[in-house]
Amino acid sequence: MAPYCQAPHLKPEVETRMTDAFNTEIKKQVGKIYRVVDASECGACTEAVHIRAAITNIRRSKWYYNAIPVVAGFAAGAAGGGMPPIPPPAPGGASEELIAVDGATGETLVAIATYNNGMPWNMMGQWIPYSHAKRAFHLASALLVEEFTKNGAKPLPTPKG
């Protein structure tokens, strides 16, 4: 499937930074239940779970759109108004796909497609351009580990090689 022609494109340095952030988060979360190794370290990698991941969309938060609703929401709350906080119009976020495959059989163990937008209570995320996207990476990686755990994941043997 070709990318949507109207979709915003990231600058190469931002794309690299976001890809690295997602990879780091996956390794951190998966490292809680499995030993994470690079493919070059495990030979044929048949005694491993292979994880493929993709960032399918990423949205940058835009402080210049978020400032007025956030300030108005705080002002209303401070003035004693019973009005709930006004959600920011450009909170940012990301969507991802993760697939985990058994290295020996090629069987799909877990497949996830998820997204997460910014949350109004995450104040720093309203101002820092990709903070909510990084939060989405964390949540997607944690969901992958949760799915492994629900399905009885046990640590794999140390790969030979």
Buried (B, 14 or more C-beta within 10 A) or exposed (E): EEEEEEEEEBEEEBEEBBBEBBBEBBBBBBEEBBBBBEEEEBEEBEBBBBBEBEBEBBBBBBBEBBEEBBEEBEEBEEEEEEEEBBBBEBBBBBBBBBBBBBBEEEEEBBEBEBBBBBBBEBBEBBBBBBBBBBBBBBBBBBBBBBBBEEEEBEEEEEBEE
